[in-house]
Amino acid sequence: MTTFATLSPGWRGLILLASLLVLLSCIRSLAASLRLGAGSSALLTRSALLLAAVFVLQQTLLARHAGGAPSLASVPLALTLAALALLTVYTVLLRVNILRWRRTHITPDSVKESFDTLPTGICYCWPNGLPKLVNARMDEVCRALTGEALLDGRAFWARLQAGDVSGSLRGGETPICVLPSGAAISFRRTETELAGRPIWLLETADVTEEYRLTRELAEKEKQAGHLNARLKALMGTMEYVVMERELLELKAALHDNVGRGLLLIRRYLAQPGAVDRQELLSLWRRDLQALKNEEPEAWQTPYFVSLRQASLLGVEVRVEGELPRQEHLLPVVETALATHVTNTLRHAEGSRAVVTVRDEGARYVLTFTNDGRQPDADLQETGGLANLRREAESVGGSMEIRTDARLELILTLPKEADEHGIQRADRG
């Protein structure tokens, strides 16, 4: 008769390993069943089967010793395998019963699983910071913001309030952070009770869409502010255009009066009696007085309109030195001022521009700086900067841009007009 003891060592080891695995699985399933709440009759049945399984395992372990134990010498191998198979079937049925029971009953594990599937991060912790319940979403958020697991709820909340986490947008009582994925989340803390003891509840809410809309609104408000400032500057410029037109009309009227006076003089010289001498003298006095008093007003001075427009745009321009007054340099400096104000307002987001003028005898060196943010190292000369370089080179000057610590625009302009350069610009 074949028994367990008569088998080869290899087969005995294989059966022993199978017995250990089945026994451990049976014990684990029985413990889970008891924790879920089984009846007394079921408890007795399972306990009896467990004792039988322990007996079989004991006999198997004894037979593993050298020489074979008499306790298994008379037990047929078929009976040992049948007991092992019966225990396996029982373990499987017990496991299936546990899974079926869990699908129809609420257990502490099912509550934890439900919390972990929530898209909202939840953390219950005691006032001293010790977590009571942390779902998967909150732990994921904590790791993304701090690089660590949520082990102290009080310390985590303090860091959120202080803004001492990665991607923090706002601290205080309702902190808001941006995760590396780009999602924006807000946090809230409420105090409640558990079993008569105070406990904290930390919650998260996804505010990605609200954050995106807020950023779009802020960008549109910024663009609207720039547009409003430009409209104000345009209205100020139109005021000077109207004054220029009125001045042109006055000059045209003066020109007509001078022409009329010349015609009267010609007629007086040909026929003295045909012209009223007093009227002729009065006309000439008025014309001469107007010509003598033709001094330029403040708004007609160079750069007045450009500096006034910068003020309307909200940029304070400070000039250190005296800007060039040479006729051939006026358009270049006007363009430089307009370009510098635009770059300060739009790209550097500054509010103050400084123009330093240095007279080096035969040339002027103008340095333009602002209080805005530092530009990119690979600043491209497009638009206004490209036009300014062309204008500077057309009068024989040069332009240099430095971006080491801050943006510096350096113009070198000759005092004397470069006729060759002007001719080249005109031909271009």
C-alpha positions as CSV (number, residue, x, y, z in Angstrom):
1,M,0.0,0.0,0.0
2,T,1.4,3.4,-1.0
3,T,1.6,5.9,1.8
4,F,3.0,9.3,2.2
5,A,6.1,7.9,3.9
6,T,6.9,5.6,1.0
7,L,7.1,8.5,-1.6
8,S,10.3,9.9,-2.8
9,P,11.7,13.0,-1.1
10,G,10.7,15.1,-4.1
11,W,7.1,14.1,-4.1
12,R,6.9,14.5,-0.3
13,G,8.2,18.0,-0.5
14,L,5.8,19.0,-3.3
15,I,2.8,17.7,-1.3
16,L,4.1,19.4,1.8
17,L,4.4,22.7,0.0
18,A,0.8,22.4,-1.4
19,S,-0.5,21.6,2.1
20,L,1.2,24.7,3.5
21,L,-0.3,27.0,0.8
22,V,-3.8,25.6,1.2
23,L,-3.6,25.8,5.0
24,L,-2.4,29.4,5.0
25,S,-5.2,30.4,2.5
26,C,-7.7,28.6,4.6
27,I,-6.7,30.3,7.8
28,R,-6.7,33.7,6.1
29,S,-10.2,33.1,4.6
30,L,-11.5,31.8,7.9
31,A,-10.2,34.9,9.7
32,A,-11.8,37.2,7.2
33,S,-15.1,35.3,7.5
34,L,-15.1,35.7,11.3
35,R,-14.3,39.4,11.0
36,L,-17.2,39.9,8.7
37,G,-19.5,38.3,11.3
38,A,-20.4,34.6,10.9
39,G,-23.0,32.7,12.9
40,S,-22.1,30.3,15.8
41,S,-23.0,27.1,13.8
42,A,-20.8,28.2,10.9
43,L,-18.0,29.0,13.4
44,L,-18.1,25.5,14.9
45,T,-18.1,23.9,11.4
46,R,-15.1,26.0,10.2
47,S,-13.2,25.4,13.4
48,A,-13.6,21.6,13.1
49,L,-12.4,21.7,9.6
50,L,-9.5,23.9,10.6
51,L,-8.5,21.4,13.3
52,A,-8.7,18.6,10.8
53,A,-6.5,20.5,8.4
54,V,-4.0,21.1,11.2
55,F,-4.0,17.4,12.0
56,V,-3.2,16.5,8.3
57,L,-0.5,19.1,8.2
58,Q,1.0,17.8,11.5
59,Q,1.1,14.2,10.1
60,T,2.7,15.5,6.9
61,L,5.3,17.4,8.8
62,L,6.1,14.3,11.0
63,A,6.4,12.1,7.9
64,R,8.9,14.6,6.5
65,H,11.4,13.5,9.1
66,A,13.9,10.9,8.3
67,G,12.8,7.3,8.7
68,G,9.1,8.1,8.4
69,A,6.7,8.4,11.4
70,P,4.5,5.5,12.4
71,S,1.5,7.9,12.5
72,L,1.4,8.1,8.7
73,A,2.7,4.7,7.9
74,S,-0.8,3.2,7.8
75,V,-2.5,6.2,6.1
76,P,-3.0,5.6,2.4
77,L,-1.7,8.2,0.1
78,A,-5.1,8.5,-1.6
79,L,-6.7,9.5,1.7
80,T,-4.0,12.1,2.3
81,L,-4.6,13.6,-1.2
82,A,-8.3,13.5,-0.7
83,A,-8.1,15.4,2.5
84,L,-5.9,18.0,0.8
85,A,-8.3,18.3,-2.1
86,L,-11.2,18.6,0.3
87,L,-9.5,21.4,2.2
88,T,-8.7,23.2,-1.1
89,V,-12.3,23.0,-2.2
90,Y,-13.5,24.2,1.2
91,T,-11.0,27.2,1.0
92,V,-12.3,28.2,-2.5
93,L,-15.9,28.0,-1.4
94,L,-15.1,30.0,1.7
95,R,-13.4,32.7,-0.5
96,V,-16.3,32.8,-2.9
97,N,-18.8,33.2,0.0
98,I,-16.7,36.1,1.4
99,L,-16.7,37.9,-2.0
100,R,-20.4,37.4,-2.4
101,W,-21.1,38.7,1.1
102,R,-18.9,41.8,0.5
103,R,-20.9,42.6,-2.7
104,T,-24.1,42.7,-0.7
105,H,-22.9,44.2,2.6
106,I,-21.1,47.4,3.7
107,T,-17.8,46.7,5.4
108,P,-15.0,48.9,6.6
109,D,-13.0,47.8,3.6
110,S,-15.8,48.8,1.2
111,V,-16.0,52.3,2.9
112,K,-12.2,52.7,2.4
113,E,-12.4,51.6,-1.2
114,S,-15.3,54.0,-1.9
115,F,-13.2,56.9,-0.3
116,D,-10.3,55.9,-2.5
117,T,-12.4,56.1,-5.7
118,L,-13.6,59.6,-4.9
119,P,-12.2,62.4,-7.2
120,T,-12.1,64.7,-4.2
121,G,-9.2,64.4,-1.7
122,I,-10.3,63.7,1.8
123,C,-8.3,63.5,5.0
124,Y,-9.6,63.0,8.5
125,C,-7.0,63.7,11.2
126,W,-6.9,64.5,14.9
127,P,-6.0,68.0,15.9
128,N,-2.5,66.9,16.7
129,G,-2.0,65.9,13.1
130,L,-2.3,62.1,13.3
131,P,-4.3,60.9,10.3
132,K,-7.4,58.9,10.9
133,L,-8.4,58.3,7.2
134,V,-6.6,59.5,4.1
135,N,-8.0,58.5,0.7
136,A,-5.8,57.9,-2.4
137,R,-6.6,61.2,-4.0
138,M,-5.4,63.3,-1.0
139,D,-2.3,61.2,-0.7
140,E,-1.6,61.7,-4.4
141,V,-2.0,65.5,-4.0
142,C,0.2,65.7,-0.9
143,R,3.0,63.8,-2.7
144,A,2.7,66.1,-5.8
145,L,2.9,69.2,-3.6
146,T,5.4,68.2,-1.0
147,G,7.1,65.1,-2.3
148,E,6.1,63.2,0.8
149,A,3.2,61.0,2.0
150,L,0.5,62.6,4.2
151,L,1.7,61.6,7.7
152,D,0.9,64.8,9.6
153,G,-2.3,66.6,8.6
154,R,-1.6,69.6,10.9
155,A,1.8,70.2,9.4
156,F,0.4,69.8,5.8
157,W,-2.3,72.3,6.5
158,A,0.2,74.8,8.0
159,R,2.3,74.6,4.8
160,L,-0.7,75.1,2.6
161,Q,-1.7,78.2,4.6
162,A,1.9,79.6,4.4
163,G,2.2,78.9,0.7
164,D,5.2,76.6,1.4
165,V,4.3,74.0,-1.2
166,S,5.1,73.5,-4.8
167,G,2.7,75.3,-7.2
168,S,1.1,77.4,-4.4
169,L,-1.0,80.3,-5.8
170,R,-2.6,81.5,-2.6
171,G,-2.4,80.6,1.1
172,G,-4.7,81.6,4.0
173,E,-7.9,79.8,4.9
174,T,-8.7,78.7,1.4
175,P,-5.3,77.7,-0.2
176,I,-5.1,77.2,-4.0
177,C,-2.3,75.2,-5.6
178,V,-1.5,74.0,-9.2
179,L,-0.4,70.4,-9.6
180,P,2.4,69.4,-12.0
181,S,-0.3,68.1,-14.3
182,G,-1.7,71.6,-14.6
183,A,-4.9,71.0,-12.5
184,A,-5.8,73.7,-10.0
185,I,-7.2,72.6,-6.6
186,S,-8.4,74.4,-3.6
187,F,-8.3,73.2,0.0
188,R,-10.8,73.6,2.9
189,R,-10.6,72.6,6.5
190,T,-13.6,72.0,8.7
191,E,-13.8,70.8,12.3
192,T,-16.2,68.0,13.3
193,E,-16.5,65.3,15.9
194,L,-15.9,61.6,15.9
195,A,-16.9,59.5,19.0
196,G,-17.2,62.7,21.0
197,R,-13.7,63.8,20.1
198,P,-12.9,66.8,17.8
199,I,-11.4,65.9,14.4
200,W,-10.3,67.8,11.4
201,L,-11.6,67.3,7.8
202,L,-9.3,68.4,5.0
203,E,-11.0,68.5,1.6
204,T,-9.9,69.4,-2.0
205,A,-11.9,70.7,-4.8
206,D,-11.0,70.8,-8.5
207,V,-11.1,74.5,-9.6
208,T,-9.1,74.0,-12.9
209,E,-11.9,75.5,-15.1
210,E,-12.4,78.4,-12.7
211,Y,-8.6,79.0,-12.6
212,R,-8.4,78.9,-16.4
213,L,-11.3,81.4,-16.8
214,T,-9.7,83.7,-14.1
215,R,-6.5,83.7,-16.0
216,E,-8.2,84.4,-19.3
217,L,-10.2,87.2,-17.6
218,A,-7.0,88.7,-16.2
219,E,-5.3,88.6,-19.6
220,K,-8.3,90.2,-21.2
221,E,-8.4,92.9,-18.5
222,K,-4.7,93.5,-19.1
223,Q,-5.2,93.8,-22.9
224,A,-8.2,96.1,-22.3
225,G,-6.0,98.3,-20.0
226,H,-3.4,98.5,-22.7
227,L,-6.1,99.3,-25.3
228,N,-7.6,101.9,-23.0
229,A,-4.3,103.6,-22.5
230,R,-3.6,103.6,-26.2
231,L,-7.0,105.2,-26.8
232,K,-6.2,107.9,-24.3
233,A,-2.9,108.5,-26.0
234,L,-4.6,108.6,-29.4
235,M,-7.1,111.1,-28.1
236,G,-4.2,113.2,-26.8
237,T,-2.4,112.9,-30.2
238,M,-5.6,114.0,-32.0
239,E,-5.6,117.1,-29.8
240,Y,-2.2,118.1,-31.2
241,V,-3.3,117.2,-34.7
242,V,-6.2,119.6,-34.4
243,M,-3.9,122.3,-33.0
244,E,-1.5,121.7,-35.9
245,R,-4.4,122.1,-38.4
246,E,-5.6,125.3,-36.7
247,L,-2.0,126.6,-36.9
248,L,-1.8,125.7,-40.5
249,E,-5.1,127.6,-41.2
250,L,-3.6,130.6,-39.4
251,K,-0.5,130.4,-41.5
252,A,-2.6,130.1,-44.6
253,A,-4.6,133.2,-43.6
254,L,-1.4,135.1,-42.9
255,H,0.0,134.1,-46.3
256,D,-3.2,135.4,-47.9
257,N,-2.9,138.7,-46.0
258,V,0.7,139.1,-47.1
259,G,-0.3,138.4,-50.7
260,R,-3.1,140.9,-50.4
261,G,-0.7,143.5,-49.0
262,L,1.7,142.9,-51.8
263,L,-1.0,143.4,-54.4
264,L,-2.1,146.6,-52.7
265,I,1.5,147.9,-52.7
266,R,1.8,147.2,-56.3
267,R,-1.5,149.0,-57.1
268,Y,-0.4,151.9,-54.8
269,L,2.8,152.3,-56.7
270,A,1.0,152.3,-60.0
271,Q,-2.0,154.5,-58.9
272,P,-1.4,156.2,-55.5
273,G,-4.8,157.7,-55.4
274,A,-6.6,154.4,-55.9
275,V,-5.5,152.9,-52.6
276,D,-6.3,154.0,-49.1
277,R,-2.9,154.6,-47.5
278,Q,-4.0,154.2,-43.9
279,E,-5.7,150.8,-44.7
280,L,-2.4,149.6,-46.4
281,L,-0.3,150.7,-43.4
282,S,-2.7,149.0,-40.9
283,L,-2.6,145.7,-42.9
284,W,1.1,145.6,-43.0
285,R,1.4,146.4,-39.3
286,R,-0.8,143.4,-38.4
287,D,1.1,141.1,-40.7
288,L,4.5,142.2,-39.4
289,Q,3.3,141.8,-35.8
290,A,2.1,138.3,-36.5
291,L,5.4,137.4,-38.1
292,K,7.5,138.8,-35.3
293,N,5.5,136.9,-32.6
294,E,5.7,133.5,-34.3
295,E,7.4,131.7,-31.4
296,P,6.8,127.9,-31.1
297,E,4.5,127.0,-28.3
298,A,5.3,124.2,-25.8
299,W,3.4,121.5,-27.6
300,Q,5.4,122.4,-30.8
301,T,8.8,121.6,-29.2
302,P,10.5,118.4,-30.2
303,Y,9.5,115.2,-28.3
304,F,6.7,116.9,-26.4
305,V,4.0,114.7,-28.1
306,S,6.0,111.5,-27.5
307,L,6.6,112.2,-23.8
308,R,3.0,113.3,-23.3
309,Q,1.8,110.1,-25.0
310,A,4.0,108.0,-22.7
311,S,2.5,109.7,-19.7
312,L,-1.0,109.0,-21.0
313,L,0.0,105.3,-21.4
314,G,1.0,105.2,-17.7
315,V,4.8,105.1,-18.3
316,E,6.9,107.7,-16.6
317,V,9.9,108.8,-18.8
318,R,12.9,110.4,-17.1
319,V,15.4,112.0,-19.4
320,E,18.9,112.4,-17.9
321,G,20.7,114.9,-20.1
322,E,19.4,116.8,-23.2
323,L,17.9,115.0,-26.1
324,P,19.4,115.9,-29.5
325,R,17.8,118.8,-31.4
326,Q,19.4,118.3,-34.8
327,E,16.8,118.1,-37.5
328,H,18.1,114.9,-39.0
329,L,18.1,113.1,-35.6
330,L,14.5,114.1,-34.5
331,P,12.7,111.2,-36.4
332,V,15.2,108.7,-35.0
333,V,14.9,109.8,-31.4
334,E,11.1,110.0,-31.7
335,T,11.0,106.4,-33.0
336,A,13.3,105.3,-30.2
337,L,11.1,106.9,-27.5
338,A,7.9,105.4,-28.9
339,T,9.6,101.9,-29.2
340,H,11.0,102.1,-25.7
341,V,7.7,103.1,-24.2
342,T,5.9,100.3,-26.0
343,N,8.5,97.7,-24.9
344,T,8.4,98.9,-21.3
345,L,4.6,98.7,-21.2
346,R,3.8,95.6,-23.2
347,H,6.8,93.3,-22.9
348,A,8.7,94.3,-19.7
349,E,5.4,95.2,-17.9
350,G,7.1,98.2,-16.3
351,S,6.0,101.7,-15.5
352,R,9.2,103.7,-15.6
353,A,11.6,104.4,-18.4
354,V,14.9,106.1,-18.2
355,V,16.8,107.8,-21.1
356,T,20.4,108.7,-20.5
357,V,22.0,111.1,-23.0
358,R,25.7,111.5,-23.2
359,D,27.4,114.1,-25.4
360,E,30.7,112.8,-26.7
361,G,31.6,115.7,-28.9
362,A,30.9,114.4,-32.4
363,R,28.1,112.1,-31.5
364,Y,25.4,111.4,-29.0
365,V,25.1,108.1,-27.0
366,L,21.5,107.4,-25.8
367,T,20.9,104.6,-23.3
368,F,17.3,103.4,-22.8
369,T,16.5,101.3,-19.7
370,N,13.3,100.5,-17.7
371,D,12.2,99.0,-14.4
372,G,10.4,96.0,-16.0
373,R,11.3,92.3,-15.9
374,Q,14.5,91.0,-17.5
375,P,14.0,90.0,-21.2
376,D,14.9,86.6,-22.7
377,A,18.5,86.2,-23.6
378,D,17.6,85.4,-27.2
379,L,15.7,88.6,-27.8
380,Q,14.7,88.9,-31.5
381,E,14.8,92.3,-33.2
382,T,11.4,92.4,-34.9
383,G,8.8,95.2,-35.4
384,G,9.8,98.4,-33.7
385,L,13.4,97.4,-32.9
386,A,14.1,96.4,-36.5
387,N,12.6,99.7,-37.7
388,L,14.6,101.6,-35.2
389,R,17.9,100.0,-36.3
390,R,17.2,100.9,-39.9
391,E,16.5,104.5,-39.0
392,A,19.6,104.8,-36.9
393,E,21.8,103.3,-39.6
394,S,20.1,105.6,-42.2
395,V,21.6,108.7,-40.5
396,G,25.0,107.0,-40.0
397,G,24.4,105.8,-36.4
398,S,24.3,102.4,-34.8
399,M,22.2,100.4,-32.3
400,E,23.2,97.9,-29.6
401,I,21.0,95.7,-27.3
402,R,22.3,94.2,-24.1
403,T,20.3,91.7,-22.0
404,D,22.9,90.8,-19.3
405,A,21.2,92.1,-16.1
406,R,18.5,94.2,-17.7
407,L,17.4,95.4,-21.1
408,E,19.7,98.2,-22.4
409,L,19.1,99.8,-25.7
410,I,22.1,101.9,-26.8
411,L,21.9,104.3,-29.8
412,T,24.9,106.1,-31.1
413,L,24.0,109.0,-33.4
414,P,26.3,111.4,-35.2
415,K,25.7,115.2,-34.6
416,E,26.4,115.9,-38.3
417,A,24.1,114.5,-40.9
418,D,25.6,111.6,-42.9
419,E,24.6,112.6,-46.4
420,H,25.7,109.2,-47.8
421,G,23.6,107.4,-45.3
422,I,20.6,109.5,-45.9
423,Q,20.9,109.0,-49.6
424,R,21.2,105.3,-49.1
425,A,18.1,105.3,-47.0
426,D,16.2,107.4,-49.5
427,R,17.2,105.0,-52.3
428,G,16.2,102.0,-50.2
